[in-house]
């Protein structure tokens, strides 16, 4: 990872805002399975770098090319999203005929019958590979694991989130952070969804872009969310 005064991508801006790359940046809870996965900025950055290198070197994604991310909120989704943004792609959250590759889950495969390239994320806590995928379908953990865990942005700034320019996304994130009281060092616990695009900015990217960290919780009762916030020493709970 590298830090830039002027970010080429939203991912550059996120990692430039992180004061300590060894501290937790994203913690993911799924209370229906008991999963708790914690990723430092360094670890999430490695997954994002592997994804970006895969997209650029293996798929041939160029600045402004469309990458579709049709996945639920999950730490793997965050790695894929940040990697696609790092590669300079224009990220969409539904399949489109223009997409060079679609990242999705096994249960959503039938939603993408005409996609040229499909990669399935296992959504496993340890990114274990999926077995018995249909021919021609890639397994996310397997296809990116062989790629380097460092990435140097070498693309000019381009449209990133469904055509929205970086500057506009940054402005939106700053406004949301001010509205919700998120600042550097704020540890946010949230149950808010990451879809559609404006929710990705508000509920996932904003804490990162202003130097905070995120604990995302799914399938939990309000009482459980409160307990998680206390355990995680969160300073803000959004639900």
Secondary structure, DSSP 8 states (H G I E B T S, - for coil): ----SS-SSHHHHHHHH-S-TTSEEEEEEETTTTEEEEEEHHHHHHHHHHHHHIIIIII---TT-EEEEE--S-HHHHHHHHHHHHTT-EEESS--TTEEEEEE-GGGGGGGTT-SSEEE----TT----SS--TTEEEHHHHHHTS-S-----S-----BTTB-HHHHHHHHHHHHHHHT--TT-EEEE-----SHHHHIIIIIHHHHTT-EEEEEES--HHHHHHHHHHTT-SEEE-
